[in-house]
Amino acid sequence: MAIVIAGERSGAGKTTLTLMLLAYLTRHQLTVQSFKVGPDYIDPMFHQYVTGRACRNLDPVLTSENYVQQCFHRHSQTSECALVEGVMGLFDGVRMTDKLTVGDFASTAHIARVLGLPVVLTIDCSRLSGSVAAIAQGYSTFDPRVQLAGVILNRVGSDRHQQLLEDALEPLQIPILGVLRREDKIAIPDRHLGLVPTAELPELDRVIDRLAHLAETCLNWERLLPLLRTQHITPPEVAGLTIDTQNVNFQSAIRIAIARDAAFSFYYQDNLDLLAALGAELVPWSPLGDRALPEAVGGLYFGGGFPEMFAEQLANNSDALQAVKQAIKQGMPTYGECGGLMYLGEKIVDFAGESWPMVGILPTSTVMGTKLTLGYRQATALQDTPILLAKQKVFAHEFHRSHLTREPESPLFQIQSFQRGAIAATEGWGGTVKQGTAFPQVHASYLHLHWGGTPEIPRRFLQNCQRFARKMGTSEGLRYNR
C-alpha cells in the first residue's frame, strides 16, 4: 500500500509532515518513492533532496488519469515505501469541461480515488480544541469513496491542549497517527513563488535531521509503516500508456543542452525521461557559470526557475549569453518555459528596478512585479513551433510575477483559463519570428508543460533537433551527431 498526505487547507503542515516521513524512512535505510499532486516544482525538489530519488508529479490536468495511474505504479514498484503529498485542501480542485466535469478534478481526493489509496489528514490545531471533531468527521464523511486512514494533529500547544483534542476525537474512532507540537525552530524560508529551492539553503541538512528526530518521537510508526509499504501494490491494467519509440529514426543520440543551475531548476523529471527514452543525450550546463554551450548539441532546453534572483550574475556571463544567441541564430531549436522565456528576452528588470541584459533573441523584456499570474490553461498553438503543430491543443500551468514589455506581433498560443473561462493571447514567441535576419525556430512562453500525456511533443522536438544537427554536420563539419 501507500498513503496520501492531505491537509484540511493550505498551510496545515502537509509538506513538513511529508518531509518528516521521508527523512525517517531514509534514515532507517528504506527506499521511498515520493509523489506530489499538482504542477508544483519546488516541493518535489525537497522530496528528492531527502530521498535521493526524483519525485514525480501526479497531475491529471497536465496529463490524464491514466497517466497518473501508470506513473504511480511504475515508480512505486521500485521502492519499499511510497507516499503522495497532496495539494491545498483535500477537496480543492478545478472544474473542467474538456476532460471531466467534477468540482474537485485534480484535487488530492481525486488522486486518492484514482489510485485507491488511503488518506492521512493533517489538521492545524493551533486555534482548535473541541471543534477538531467536526473537521475530522466532515472530512471523513464528505466523500465516501475517500478512505481516511487517520489524522495527524499539528501545532499542538501543550499537554492540556493535546488532551482536549484527543477527547474530542475519541467518539469518532478515527485513529490519531501522530501529534506534532508547535515548532518555531523549524522554518524553511520562502519567496515570491514559494519555498526557496534546496540549492540555496546551506542549513537544510540540519533542518532535515530535526524533522527525522521529530518523526521518530511524534508519529505512530506501528500504524504508519504498514500503510507506507509497497509490497501489496498491484498495478491495474491501464491501456495506451507505453512510449512509442519504434517510429523514431534517430541514427545516433541527439545531444540536448539542459540549463540546470540555481537560476533554472524547474523541470518535470518525466519530461527529461521521455527525451532520454526517445534517444536523446541530456547534457546539463549552467548559464550562471559556464562560459560556453556544451559541445555538439542539437537543441536547447531552458526550464523555469528564478533567473530574476540571479539576473546580475546571468548578465555578467556575457560569453554564455552570446553563445546562446549565436546558436539560435544558426537555427538551433530552442524550448523555453517561463524563466527560459525571461532569459531569451532582451532584459530582466528585477524587483529593485535594476535592468540586466539577457540573450536578446526575443524583442521583449520582462519586468518583475507584485501581481501573481496563476492557474491552469488550455492552450491552442497558433503556429508551428519546435514542439507543437498549429492548432494543437495542450493543457498547461502558468505561475509568475513578471510581465512582458512588448506583446508578440504573432502570438504563440490562444489560451483559456479554467477559473474565468476568458480567451486571450498569451505572451509567447516561436516559429519563425524575424528580427533583422531570419530567426531559427524558438518556442518560448510563460506556460509550463508536462509531456507525460503527449509524448509527441518531445518526439517532435528531437526530430527538429536532428534536422538541425544534420545540417550543421554537413555544412560546417561540426559533429552534432556524435
C-alpha positions as CSV (number, residue, x, y, z in Angstrom):
1,M,0.0,0.0,0.0
2,A,0.9,3.7,0.1
3,I,-0.6,6.8,1.6
4,V,-1.7,10.2,0.6
5,I,-0.7,13.1,2.9
6,A,-3.5,15.7,2.8
7,G,-4.3,18.9,4.6
8,E,-7.6,20.3,5.6
9,R,-6.4,23.5,3.9
10,S,-3.3,25.1,2.5
11,G,-0.8,25.7,5.3
12,A,-1.9,22.9,7.5
13,G,1.6,21.4,7.5
14,K,1.4,18.6,4.9
15,T,4.8,19.5,3.4
16,T,6.5,19.5,6.8
17,L,4.9,16.2,7.6
18,T,5.8,14.7,4.3
19,L,9.5,15.6,4.8
20,M,9.4,14.2,8.3
21,L,8.1,10.8,6.9
22,L,10.7,10.8,4.1
23,A,13.5,11.7,6.5
24,Y,12.6,9.0,9.0
25,L,12.3,6.3,6.3
26,T,15.6,7.2,4.6
27,R,17.4,7.4,7.9
28,H,16.2,3.8,8.5
29,Q,17.7,2.7,5.2
30,L,14.3,2.2,3.5
31,T,14.0,3.2,-0.2
32,V,11.0,5.5,-0.6
33,Q,9.3,6.9,-3.7
34,S,7.5,10.2,-3.3
35,F,4.9,11.9,-5.5
36,K,3.4,15.4,-5.5
37,V,-0.2,16.2,-6.5
38,G,-0.3,19.1,-8.9
39,P,2.1,21.1,-11.0
40,D,4.5,22.3,-8.3
41,Y,8.2,22.2,-8.9
42,I,9.7,23.2,-5.6
43,D,8.2,20.7,-3.1
44,P,9.5,17.8,-5.3
45,M,13.0,19.3,-5.0
46,F,12.8,18.9,-1.2
47,H,11.5,15.3,-1.6
48,Q,14.4,14.4,-3.9
49,Y,16.9,16.1,-1.6
50,V,15.8,13.8,1.2
51,T,15.2,10.5,-0.7
52,G,17.8,10.7,-3.4
53,R,15.1,9.7,-5.9
54,A,13.3,12.0,-8.3
55,C,9.8,12.9,-7.1
56,R,7.0,12.5,-9.7
57,N,4.2,14.9,-10.2
58,L,0.7,13.5,-10.4
59,D,-1.4,16.0,-12.3
60,P,-4.4,14.7,-14.4
61,V,-4.9,18.2,-15.8
62,L,-1.5,18.4,-17.4
63,T,-1.6,14.7,-18.3
64,S,-4.5,12.3,-17.7
65,E,-6.0,10.0,-15.0
66,N,-4.5,7.0,-16.9
67,Y,-1.0,8.6,-16.9
68,V,-1.3,9.3,-13.1
69,Q,-2.0,5.6,-12.5
70,Q,0.8,4.5,-14.8
71,C,3.3,6.9,-13.3
72,F,2.5,6.0,-9.8
73,H,2.6,2.2,-10.2
74,R,5.7,2.2,-12.4
75,H,7.8,4.2,-9.9
76,S,6.4,2.8,-6.7
77,Q,7.2,-0.7,-7.7
78,T,11.0,0.0,-7.4
79,S,10.8,1.2,-3.8
80,E,10.0,-0.3,-0.4
81,C,7.7,2.6,0.6
82,A,5.7,5.2,-1.2
83,L,3.7,8.3,-0.3
84,V,1.9,11.1,-2.1
85,E,1.9,14.7,-0.9
86,G,-1.3,16.4,-1.7
87,V,-2.1,19.9,-2.8
88,M,-4.1,22.7,-1.0
89,G,-7.0,21.3,1.0
90,L,-8.2,17.7,0.5
91,F,-11.1,18.5,-1.8
92,D,-9.7,21.6,-3.5
93,G,-9.6,21.0,-7.3
94,V,-10.7,22.6,-10.6
95,R,-13.9,22.4,-12.6
96,M,-13.2,21.2,-16.1
97,T,-15.4,20.7,-19.2
98,D,-12.8,19.2,-21.6
99,K,-11.7,16.3,-19.5
100,L,-14.4,15.7,-16.8
101,T,-17.0,17.8,-15.1
102,V,-16.3,17.4,-11.4
103,G,-15.6,20.2,-8.9
104,D,-12.6,18.5,-7.4
105,F,-10.8,17.4,-10.5
106,A,-7.0,17.2,-9.8
107,S,-7.6,17.6,-6.1
108,T,-5.8,15.4,-3.5
109,A,-9.1,13.5,-3.0
110,H,-9.3,12.9,-6.8
111,I,-5.8,11.4,-6.9
112,A,-6.6,9.2,-3.8
113,R,-9.7,7.9,-5.6
114,V,-7.8,7.3,-8.9
115,L,-5.0,5.4,-7.1
116,G,-7.2,3.7,-4.5
117,L,-5.0,5.0,-1.6
118,P,-6.0,5.9,2.0
119,V,-5.6,9.5,3.2
120,V,-3.8,10.8,6.2
121,L,-5.3,14.2,7.1
122,T,-3.1,16.9,8.6
123,I,-5.1,19.3,10.8
124,D,-3.7,22.6,12.0
125,C,-4.9,22.6,15.7
126,S,-3.3,25.9,16.7
127,R,-6.7,27.5,17.1
128,L,-8.8,24.5,17.8
129,S,-9.9,22.3,20.7
130,G,-13.3,20.5,20.5
131,S,-14.0,21.8,17.0
132,V,-11.4,19.4,15.7
133,A,-14.0,16.6,15.9
134,A,-16.3,18.5,13.5
135,I,-13.5,19.0,11.0
136,A,-12.4,15.3,11.2
137,Q,-15.9,14.0,10.9
138,G,-16.7,16.3,8.0
139,Y,-13.6,15.3,6.0
140,S,-14.1,11.6,6.7
141,T,-17.7,11.5,5.5
142,F,-17.8,14.2,2.8
143,D,-16.9,11.7,0.1
144,P,-17.4,8.0,1.0
145,R,-15.1,7.0,-1.8
146,V,-12.1,8.5,0.1
147,Q,-10.8,6.3,2.8
148,L,-9.4,8.3,5.8
149,A,-6.7,6.2,7.5
150,G,-6.2,8.6,10.3
151,V,-5.3,12.2,11.3
152,I,-2.1,14.0,12.3
153,L,-2.7,16.7,14.9
154,N,-0.3,19.6,14.1
155,R,0.8,22.7,16.0
156,V,-0.5,21.4,19.4
157,G,0.4,23.8,22.1
158,S,0.6,21.8,25.3
159,D,-0.3,18.5,27.1
160,R,-3.6,20.0,28.1
161,H,-4.3,21.1,24.5
162,Q,-3.5,17.6,23.3
163,Q,-5.8,16.0,25.8
164,L,-8.7,18.2,24.7
165,L,-8.2,17.3,21.1
166,E,-7.9,13.6,21.9
167,D,-11.1,13.7,24.0
168,A,-13.0,15.4,21.2
169,L,-11.9,12.8,18.6
170,E,-12.3,9.7,20.7
171,P,-16.1,9.1,19.9
172,L,-15.3,9.2,16.2
173,Q,-12.9,6.3,16.4
174,I,-10.6,8.0,13.9
175,P,-7.0,6.9,14.5
176,I,-4.6,9.6,15.7
177,L,-1.4,8.7,13.8
178,G,0.8,11.5,15.3
179,V,0.8,14.6,17.4
180,L,3.2,17.4,16.4
181,R,3.9,20.3,18.8
182,R,4.4,23.8,17.7
183,E,8.0,24.1,16.3
184,D,9.3,27.7,15.9
185,K,12.8,26.5,15.3
186,I,11.9,24.7,12.1
187,A,11.4,27.1,9.2
188,I,12.1,26.8,5.5
189,P,12.3,30.3,4.0
190,D,10.1,31.2,1.1
191,R,9.9,33.9,-1.6
192,H,7.6,35.2,-4.2
193,L,6.8,31.8,-5.9
194,G,7.0,29.5,-2.8
195,L,9.8,27.9,-0.9
196,V,13.4,28.8,-1.6
197,P,14.9,25.9,-3.6
198,T,17.1,23.4,-1.9
199,A,20.3,24.6,-3.7
200,E,20.1,27.9,-1.9
201,L,19.7,26.5,1.7
202,P,23.1,25.6,3.3
203,E,21.4,24.8,6.6
204,L,18.9,22.3,5.1
205,D,20.7,19.2,6.4
206,R,20.2,20.4,9.9
207,V,16.5,21.0,9.3
208,I,16.1,17.5,7.8
209,D,17.9,15.9,10.8
210,R,15.5,17.7,13.2
211,L,12.5,16.6,11.1
212,A,13.7,13.0,11.2
213,H,14.0,13.2,15.0
214,L,10.5,14.6,15.4
215,A,9.2,11.8,13.1
216,E,10.9,9.2,15.4
217,T,9.3,10.6,18.5
218,C,5.9,12.1,17.5
219,L,4.4,9.7,14.9
220,N,2.8,6.3,15.4
221,W,5.0,4.1,13.3
222,E,3.3,0.9,14.3
223,R,0.3,2.1,12.3
224,L,2.1,4.2,9.7
225,L,4.7,1.8,8.4
226,P,2.4,-0.9,7.2
227,L,0.4,1.8,5.3
228,L,3.6,3.0,3.6
229,R,4.9,-0.4,2.5
230,T,4.6,-1.0,-1.2
231,Q,4.7,-4.8,-1.3
232,H,0.9,-5.1,-1.7
233,I,0.5,-2.6,-4.5
234,T,-0.9,-4.3,-7.6
235,P,-0.7,-2.2,-10.7
236,P,-4.0,-2.1,-12.7
237,E,-4.3,-2.8,-16.3
238,V,-4.0,0.7,-17.9
239,A,-4.1,0.7,-21.7
240,G,-2.4,3.0,-24.1
241,L,0.4,4.3,-21.9
242,T,3.6,2.9,-23.4
243,I,6.0,5.3,-25.1
244,D,6.3,4.5,-28.8
245,T,9.9,4.8,-29.8
246,Q,9.7,2.4,-32.7
247,N,8.9,5.0,-35.3
248,V,11.6,7.5,-34.3
249,N,14.5,7.1,-36.6
250,F,17.4,8.7,-34.7
251,Q,20.6,7.2,-36.2
252,S,22.6,8.5,-33.2
253,A,21.9,10.2,-29.9
254,I,20.8,13.8,-30.3
255,R,22.6,15.9,-27.6
256,I,20.3,18.4,-25.9
257,A,21.7,21.1,-23.6
258,I,19.6,21.4,-20.5
259,A,20.1,24.6,-18.5
260,R,20.4,23.4,-14.8
261,D,21.6,25.6,-12.0
262,A,20.2,27.8,-9.3
263,A,18.6,30.0,-11.9
264,F,17.0,27.2,-13.9
265,S,15.7,24.3,-11.8
266,F,12.1,23.8,-12.7
267,Y,11.9,20.6,-14.7
268,Y,9.4,17.7,-14.6
269,Q,11.6,14.6,-14.4
270,D,9.1,12.8,-16.7
271,N,9.9,15.3,-19.4
272,L,13.6,14.5,-19.2
273,D,12.9,10.8,-19.0
274,L,10.8,11.0,-22.2
275,L,13.7,12.7,-24.0
276,A,16.1,10.1,-22.9
277,A,13.7,7.2,-23.8
278,L,13.5,8.6,-27.3
279,G,17.2,8.6,-27.7
280,A,18.4,12.0,-26.5
281,E,21.6,12.5,-24.6
282,L,20.8,15.1,-22.0
283,V,23.8,17.4,-21.3
284,P,23.4,19.7,-18.3
285,W,25.1,23.1,-18.3
286,S,25.0,26.3,-16.3
287,P,24.0,29.7,-17.8
288,L,25.3,31.1,-14.5
289,G,28.8,29.6,-14.5
290,D,29.6,28.0,-17.9
291,R,31.2,30.3,-20.5
292,A,30.1,28.2,-23.4
293,L,27.5,25.7,-24.5
294,P,28.3,22.0,-24.3
295,E,29.9,20.7,-27.5
296,A,28.0,19.2,-30.4
297,V,24.5,19.8,-29.1
298,G,21.5,19.9,-31.4
299,G,18.9,21.7,-29.2
300,L,18.5,23.9,-26.1
301,Y,16.0,23.4,-23.3
302,F,15.5,26.2,-20.7
303,G,13.2,25.3,-17.8
304,G,11.7,27.7,-15.4
305,G,13.3,28.9,-12.2
306,F,14.4,32.1,-10.6
307,P,16.5,34.0,-13.2
308,E,15.3,37.3,-11.7
309,M,17.2,36.4,-8.4
310,F,20.4,35.8,-10.4
311,A,19.9,38.4,-13.1
312,E,23.2,40.2,-12.4
313,Q,25.2,37.0,-12.5
314,L,23.5,35.9,-15.7
315,A,24.1,39.3,-17.3
316,N,27.8,39.2,-16.3
317,N,28.3,35.9,-18.1
318,S,28.3,37.6,-21.4
319,D,30.1,34.7,-23.1
320,A,27.2,32.4,-22.3
321,L,24.6,34.9,-23.5
322,Q,26.5,35.3,-26.8
323,A,26.9,31.6,-27.2
324,V,23.2,31.0,-26.8
325,K,22.3,33.9,-29.2
326,Q,24.7,32.6,-31.8
327,A,23.4,29.1,-31.6
328,I,19.8,30.2,-32.1
329,K,20.8,32.5,-35.0
330,Q,22.4,29.4,-36.6
331,G,19.0,27.7,-36.3
332,M,19.3,25.6,-33.2
333,P,15.8,24.5,-31.9
334,T,15.2,26.1,-28.6
335,Y,12.5,25.5,-26.0
336,G,12.0,27.9,-23.0
337,E,9.4,27.9,-20.2
338,C,8.8,31.0,-18.1
339,G,12.3,31.5,-16.7
340,G,13.6,30.4,-20.1
341,L,11.4,33.0,-21.8
342,M,12.9,35.7,-19.5
343,Y,16.4,34.6,-20.2
344,L,15.9,34.7,-24.0
345,G,14.5,38.2,-23.9
346,E,16.4,41.5,-24.1
347,K,16.4,42.4,-20.4
348,I,15.2,41.3,-17.0
349,V,14.1,44.2,-14.7
350,D,14.3,42.9,-11.2
351,F,12.3,43.7,-8.1
352,A,14.6,46.6,-7.3
353,G,14.1,48.1,-10.7
354,E,17.6,47.3,-11.9
355,S,17.8,46.3,-15.6
356,W,20.1,43.4,-16.7
357,P,20.8,42.4,-20.3
358,M,19.9,38.9,-21.3
359,V,20.3,36.9,-24.6
360,G,18.2,39.4,-26.6
361,I,17.0,36.9,-29.2
362,L,13.3,37.9,-28.4
363,P,12.3,41.5,-28.9
364,T,10.9,42.0,-25.5
365,S,11.9,42.3,-21.8
366,T,10.4,41.0,-18.6
367,V,9.7,43.2,-15.6
368,M,9.1,41.8,-12.1
369,G,6.1,43.0,-10.2
370,T,3.7,42.1,-7.4
371,K,0.9,40.7,-9.5
372,L,0.7,36.9,-9.4
373,T,-0.4,35.2,-12.6
374,L,-1.5,31.7,-11.6
375,G,-3.7,28.9,-13.0
376,Y,-4.2,26.1,-15.4
377,R,-4.6,26.9,-19.1
378,Q,-5.9,25.2,-22.2
379,A,-3.7,26.4,-25.0
380,T,-4.1,26.2,-28.7
381,A,-1.0,26.7,-30.8
382,L,-1.5,29.4,-33.4
383,Q,1.6,28.4,-35.5
384,D,4.1,25.6,-35.9
385,T,6.9,25.6,-33.3
386,P,9.8,23.2,-32.5
387,I,7.4,21.2,-30.2
388,L,3.9,21.8,-31.5
389,L,1.9,21.9,-34.7
390,A,-0.5,24.8,-35.4
391,K,-4.0,24.1,-33.9
392,Q,-2.6,21.5,-31.5
393,K,-4.2,21.8,-28.0
394,V,-2.3,21.3,-24.8
395,F,-3.0,21.7,-21.1
396,A,-0.5,23.8,-19.2
397,H,0.1,25.7,-16.0
398,E,1.1,29.4,-15.5
399,F,2.8,30.8,-12.4
400,H,4.9,34.0,-12.4
401,R,5.2,37.6,-11.1
402,S,6.6,39.2,-14.2
403,H,5.2,40.6,-17.4
404,L,6.5,41.4,-20.9
405,T,7.2,44.9,-22.0
406,R,6.2,44.1,-25.6
407,E,3.5,41.8,-26.7
408,P,4.4,39.4,-29.6
409,E,3.1,40.5,-33.0
410,S,2.4,36.9,-33.8
411,P,1.3,35.2,-30.5
412,L,2.3,31.6,-30.0
413,F,-0.9,30.5,-28.1
414,Q,-4.5,31.2,-27.7
415,I,-5.3,30.2,-24.1
416,Q,-8.4,29.6,-21.9
417,S,-8.2,30.0,-18.2
418,F,-10.2,27.4,-16.2
419,Q,-11.0,29.9,-13.4
420,R,-12.5,32.7,-15.5
421,G,-13.1,31.0,-18.9
422,A,-11.6,34.0,-20.6
423,I,-9.9,33.7,-24.0
424,A,-6.8,35.7,-24.6
425,A,-3.5,35.5,-26.5
426,T,-0.7,34.7,-24.0
427,E,2.8,36.0,-24.2
428,G,4.8,33.6,-26.3
429,W,7.3,33.6,-29.0
430,G,8.0,30.8,-31.5
431,G,8.0,29.6,-35.0
432,T,9.6,32.0,-37.5
433,V,9.9,35.2,-35.5
434,K,12.1,37.6,-37.5
435,Q,14.5,40.3,-36.3
436,G,17.0,41.5,-38.8
437,T,17.8,38.2,-40.3
438,A,15.7,35.0,-40.4
439,F,15.2,33.5,-37.0
440,P,15.5,29.8,-36.2
441,Q,12.7,28.0,-34.6
442,V,12.1,29.1,-31.0
443,H,9.3,28.1,-28.6
444,A,9.2,30.3,-25.5
445,S,6.2,31.2,-23.3
446,Y,5.1,31.5,-19.7
447,L,3.3,28.2,-19.9
448,H,4.7,25.1,-18.2
449,L,4.0,21.8,-20.0
450,H,4.1,18.2,-18.7
451,W,4.8,15.9,-21.6
452,G,3.6,12.7,-19.9
453,G,0.3,12.6,-21.7
454,T,1.7,14.0,-25.0
455,P,4.9,12.1,-25.9
456,E,4.6,13.5,-29.4
457,I,5.9,16.8,-28.0
458,P,9.4,15.5,-27.1
459,R,9.4,13.4,-30.3
460,R,8.8,16.5,-32.5
461,F,11.4,18.5,-30.6
462,L,14.0,15.8,-31.2
463,Q,13.1,15.5,-34.8
464,N,13.7,19.2,-35.3
465,C,17.0,18.9,-33.3
466,Q,18.1,16.1,-35.6
467,R,17.4,18.1,-38.7
468,F,19.4,21.0,-37.4
469,A,22.3,18.7,-36.3
470,R,22.4,17.1,-39.7
471,K,22.5,20.5,-41.4
472,M,25.3,21.7,-39.2
473,G,27.2,18.4,-39.5
474,T,27.2,18.6,-43.3
475,S,27.5,22.3,-43.9
476,E,30.1,23.2,-41.3
477,G,31.7,19.9,-40.3
478,L,30.5,20.1,-36.7
479,R,30.0,16.6,-35.1
480,Y,26.5,17.3,-33.8
481,N,25.6,13.6,-34.1
482,R,28.4,12.1,-32.2
